[in-house]
Amino acid sequence: MMRARTSPVINSDSSTSASRWRNIGDRIRRHPWVTAAVMATMLMLTVFVLVYARYYRIVSATLRNGPFANASNIYSAPRSIEPGEQITPEAVVTGLERAGYSRQEGNQKGWYRLLPDSVEVHPGPQSYFQPHPAVLNFSKGAITGMVSLSTHNKLDTYQLEPELITNIVDGDREKRHMVSFPEIPATLVHAVVSAEDKRFFEHIGFDPFRLAKAAYIDAKSKRKEQGASTITMQLARGLWLDPEKRWRRKFSELMITLVLEQRLSKQEIFQYYANQVYLGRSETFSVHGFGEAARTFFDKDISQLTLPESALLAGMIQRPSYFNPARYPERAKDRRNLVLRLMQENSYITAGQYASAVKQPVRLIPRKLDAGDAPYFVALVNDELQDRLNNNEELTGSLEVRSTLDPELQRAALEAVRVTMPKIDALVKAKKIAKDGVFPQVALIALDPHTGEVKALVGGRDYARSQLNHALSKRQPGSIFKPFVYAAALTTAIDGSKKVFTPSSTVVDQPTVFRYAGGQTYEPSNFGEHFYGTVTLRRALAKSLNLATVSLAEKVGYDRVVDLAKRCGLNDEVQPTPAVALGAYEASPLEMAGAYTAFANEGEYVRPTFLAKVTSNGRTLIAGTAERHRALDRRITFLMTDMLQEVMRSGTAANVRSLGFKVPAAGKTGTSRDGWFAGYTADLLCIVWVGFDDNRELELEGSKSALPVWAEFMKRAAAYHPHTRPFDPPPPGVSGVGVDAVSGLLGAPECGPTVRAYFISGTEPRSVCEPLVIDPLFEMNGGHIIMTSRAVTAWPQPAVNRVGEAARQKDVRPPLE
């Protein structure tokens, strides 16, 4: 049986819906502008979603890596401390704060707890090397013991966090002391929102009321006078956008603002803002963030800011240079008081607090010297980074740079220059050679001669005025080059040379014309036109005798002197001529510092370095020791150190003791157009140069220009490292004997003073000195030689030289250079 066909059941609701859509379609066809509006709306929504998604990815990537991940952070070397070291709890705390620590336990870098006789140190997750937490105990200004808080074991040494020297962002040198939101005092938060964005904690990223008000005022005045940027918008602009004012940038700013408000809490936004905000420049770097501003202007931790100080910093945000309290205190005060009034109007402070705060003067505490006061050093760090990381494929993102700088020694170097150079200026002024009020410049390089690590560097008197790094300026080193002549001569005792020189060998110091390649002549003279006749090498070096030194170089061979200089790192411009003996070929202070490591490091040359370790995204890019190679035999460098100690005992640097420096040291003065001093202890080498930028004559010996700076620095360094060790004892193959101070022969009671001198074993003098014979002009009196008119009828000629030399040792004539 066939089933009858049935008609489909039509749903009345579906029919109505279909009819409604047909009607809408009919109306759209009758009104094309509706179609355009719908399409435009859909397109705008699509574009908005796509653009928002794009900025969401950009912002998310930045927040994931950290908003300041593009900064290269340069740190000092960490400080090692041990029981017995003279240091106070307050000094330890100061160093920790400079490294980024605070009292706040949530500090990512680390936190500390200061107790009456101890300091607890707690490194945070962002600590540079994350050492174990420890407690340091003190008594009478010294460490009595250290205990690990993890194992409770006693510690023999402990490393304190390295200080941040600077941040470098896109080539700009910054200081940024990171803080977390809990560390920011409420008064500062209230001051900032009152001054910049009073509805910050209420709006969604932009403030419609403020926008309307700004638009009304701008329209009324017919020019743009009102800013409507919120704190979130300012953060978006500061972290992601360039400062150029274009509508596209404003659109980007709005999109980033919306993303930030969606991704972060208000506290997180304020924290990023507090670390990013620009607050002007101080000396040679930009100040970013309230943490660094608190240290720069008030030398205190952000948590210690008072109400007037918080208002002052908040007031600077609008125009940091214009409201700089160091330059324009009255402007800054007026702006501060305006912020205080806004805080009162917003009910953050009472009328009484306002009245008290506005009466306070603007008190700035000069920032103490810190590791950031090393702009010339930072420039050389950048140079070395470029040299050693050029085309490195692993170089991505930011760099964590652990430098070799010792903050305490850097402060000592800066103080030495600050204290001493005005005295040198006075000497120059007295000689009337300071033209147009321009005074000499200075360079100081201090390094560990065993590792080559540069511990302190001053490249000029004021980086803000002149960025010329005098540590790299090539000048004639003068007499600080002479030790290379004497080292080349002493090497003849071990290299099989037919003519062997020892510290007791003699040369003649008298006017001489030296002839060399192509019939050329060279006719030097001694300082002050004083000549000593026959003298030992030991005495010739101590008194820095020019003619004796050139004569020795001629006998040894100019080529051998130059070969040694180049093995010690000096440049190829040094040529084998008589003038080389007197340091006539140019070298920089940094080069000379490297060259002297051969004397201070048992004959091994170490190239100066500014980098200890460099990492990027957890990968180590640079680590290990500096370039080094053997330049001299260890025995020769021991003899040279002994002879250079004589320079500081009885030679041209003898006045170092009167300057207050008492530590055993070896060194050499130098005078060319400039003043030089190169000297070292067992663990620290320092070179000082003083001279004019235009290369005119300084007219001061190195003993009166560079040596005082060196002595002041080394005194401070010795106080910082009180456990200064003596020089090493003689190595195998070196013998010490008592010799006559004048002739260099074996000493005897009837001769002059006897000193202990050292020789390569087998080259000691064999002859005994001759009895001292007094000439008509001198007599012995209480062990001293004094001038007299008594006549003597006969004396041997060699004795004339010995007595004349002995008299000069007693400063009858001025010291020679």
KAQUI-V264167 format. One line per field, one symbol per residue. phi: phi as a letter, one per 20 degrees, with the letter a starting at -180 (. if undefined). burial: 1 if it has 24 or more other ideal C-beta (glycine too) atoms within 12 Angstrom, else 0. A space follows every 10 residues. Layout:
BEGIN
phi: ???
burial: ???
END
This chain:
BEGIN
phi: .eeffdffee ffffffffff ffffffffff cgffgfffff ffffffffff ffffffffff ffffeofdfe eedddfffee cbgnfeaegf fffgffffeo fbfffefffq bccedgcace dcfefdgfcl fffbdddcbl mbfeaccfee dmefdebbde gffffaddcl neeccbdfce gffeffffgf ffffedafdg fdedpcdgff ffffffffff emaeddecfe fffffgffec ceffecffff fffffffffg feedffffff ffffeegecn ccldceecnf ffffffeclb fgfefegfff ffffffgfbg ffdfffecff gffgfgffff fffffemece ffffffffef ffdddgffgc ffecffffff gffffffedf mffeecmedd deeefegfff fffffffffe fgffgfffff eldeflmedf ebccccbefe dmffebbcdr ebffebefef fdfecfflff eggfffffff fffcdnffed dcgefdcedb gbdedbgmmf cbcfbefmld cdmfcfffff ffelefffff gfffffogff ffgfgffenf ffffdfcgff fdmeefbegf fffffffffe clnefcfgcd ddbccblnee dcaoeffbaf dbfgffffff ffffffgeec efdfffffen edfgbcabfb ccfddcbcbb dfcbdcdccc aefemeffmc fgfddffffg ffffffffff dfefefffff fgnccdcecf feenegfbge efgdcecdbf gndffdeefe gfdeefecbe bmndecfbdf dcfbafggfg fffffffffe mfdffec
burial: 0000000000 0000000000 0000000000 0000000000 0000000000 0100110110 0110001101 1111111111 1100101010 1111111111 1111001111 1111000111 1111011110 1011111100 0010111000 0000100111 1111111110 0011111111 1011101111 1111111111 1010111001 0000000000 0000001111 1111111111 1000000000 0111111111 1011010011 1111111111 1111111111 1111111111 1111111111 1111111101 0011110000 1110111111 1111010110 0011001100 0101001011 1111111111 1101100110 0000000111 1111111111 1111111101 1011101100 0010000011 1111111111 1111111111 1010000011 1111111111 1111111111 1111100001 1111111110 0101000000 0101011001 1111111111 1111111111 1111111101 1111111111 0001111111 1111111111 1111111111 1111111111 1111110000 1100010100 1111111111 1111111111 1111110010 1011111111 1111111111 1111111111 1110000111 1111111111 1111111111 1000001001 0001101111 1111111000 1110111111 0011100011 0111100101 0000100000 0000000111 1111111111 0000111
END
